[in-house]
Amino acid sequence: MKRAVIIAGKGFEDSEFTYPYYRLQEENIKVEIAVAGDKTVKGKMGQEAVPTIKCSDLKADNFDIVVIPGGHEGPDRVRQVKEVLEFIKEMDNQKKLIATICHGSWVTISAGIMRGKKATCYKGMKDDLINSGCKYLDEDVVIDGNFISSPHFRNNHQWMKALIEQI
């Protein structure tokens, strides 16, 4: 059975957490949840993310997929967690699937893995992607090897379809 982890922080975009959580389970993928601070956090609209694994226990050998939802506040909190950044680097080194949406790419930028990649993101942070050495594309979904990105929750369906196709 494939395993995925969704990593969120307080103030995440609710639909960008909830939609992948259920969509991946529909594909018979075991989904874990890790959160910045390791305690239950709420999204912008009140959705709770209850952790099933601590950030300190994230090991790339145990996962096939990592999903990083957006929202402005959530990814900003997640990218400050050293263990998450190390996990993201190792997932990328092992060419395992990394899916970000909206501001989620802030985490991968802070992990230092975006140089030379193609990606999209929320339009307000495109300069951050460009400054990290990434080629920004203004598209609904961008697939570049093991990296899948989308700019907005209105693209949830395209983002998850692209991720499922890569699995």
Solvent accessible surface area in square Angstrom, and as a share of the most:
residue,aa,sasa,rsa
1,M,160,0.71
2,K,89,0.38
3,R,67,0.25
4,A,0,0.00
5,V,0,0.00
6,I,0,0.00
7,I,1,0.00
8,A,2,0.01
9,G,0,0.00
10,K,103,0.43
11,G,6,0.06
12,F,1,0.00
13,E,18,0.08
14,D,14,0.07
15,S,41,0.26
16,E,0,0.00
17,F,6,0.03
18,T,39,0.23
19,Y,82,0.31
20,P,0,0.00
21,Y,54,0.21
22,Y,129,0.49
23,R,58,0.21
24,L,0,0.00
25,Q,76,0.34
26,E,125,0.56
27,E,71,0.32
28,N,105,0.54
29,I,7,0.04
30,K,96,0.40
31,V,18,0.10
32,E,17,0.08
33,I,12,0.06
34,A,0,0.00
35,V,0,0.00
36,A,17,0.13
37,G,62,0.59
38,D,51,0.26
39,K,155,0.66
40,T,64,0.37
41,V,19,0.11
42,K,112,0.47
43,G,8,0.08
44,K,114,0.48
45,M,162,0.72
46,G,38,0.37
47,Q,70,0.31
48,E,82,0.37
49,A,0,0.00
50,V,80,0.46
51,P,33,0.21
52,T,89,0.52
53,I,31,0.16
54,K,116,0.49
55,C,4,0.02
56,S,58,0.37
57,D,72,0.37
58,L,10,0.05
59,K,108,0.46
60,A,5,0.04
61,D,114,0.59
62,N,71,0.36
63,F,2,0.01
64,D,46,0.24
65,I,1,0.00
66,V,0,0.00
67,V,0,0.00
68,I,1,0.00
69,P,3,0.02
70,G,0,0.00
71,G,2,0.02
72,H,111,0.49
73,E,65,0.29
74,G,1,0.01
75,P,1,0.01
76,D,44,0.23
77,R,100,0.36
78,V,1,0.00
79,R,70,0.26
80,Q,132,0.59
81,V,27,0.16
82,K,142,0.60
83,E,72,0.32
84,V,0,0.00
85,L,32,0.16
86,E,87,0.39
87,F,5,0.02
88,I,0,0.00
89,K,93,0.39
90,E,71,0.32
91,M,0,0.00
92,D,14,0.07
93,N,108,0.55
94,Q,64,0.28
95,K,140,0.59
96,K,42,0.18
97,L,23,0.12
98,I,0,0.00
99,A,0,0.00
100,T,0,0.00
101,I,1,0.00
102,C,14,0.08
103,H,16,0.07
104,G,0,0.00
105,S,1,0.00
106,W,24,0.08
107,V,0,0.00
108,T,0,0.00
109,I,35,0.18
110,S,46,0.30
111,A,1,0.01
112,G,62,0.60
113,I,18,0.09
114,M,2,0.01
115,R,181,0.66
116,G,68,0.65
117,K,26,0.11
118,K,93,0.39
119,A,0,0.00
120,T,1,0.01
121,C,1,0.01
122,Y,74,0.28
123,K,150,0.64
124,G,62,0.60
125,M,2,0.01
126,K,81,0.34
127,D,88,0.46
128,D,56,0.29
129,L,0,0.00
130,I,86,0.44
131,N,120,0.62
132,S,23,0.15
133,G,28,0.27
134,C,8,0.05
135,K,123,0.52
136,Y,41,0.15
137,L,39,0.20
138,D,124,0.64
139,E,87,0.39
140,D,70,0.36
141,V,41,0.24
142,V,7,0.04
143,I,77,0.39
144,D,37,0.19
145,G,60,0.58
146,N,14,0.07
147,F,0,0.00
148,I,0,0.00
149,S,0,0.00
150,S,0,0.00
151,P,19,0.12
152,H,39,0.18
153,F,94,0.39
154,R,159,0.58
155,N,6,0.03
156,N,14,0.07
157,H,108,0.48
158,Q,54,0.24
159,W,0,0.00
160,M,1,0.00
161,K,129,0.55
162,A,6,0.05
163,L,0,0.00
164,I,32,0.16
165,E,114,0.51
166,Q,78,0.35
167,I,72,0.37
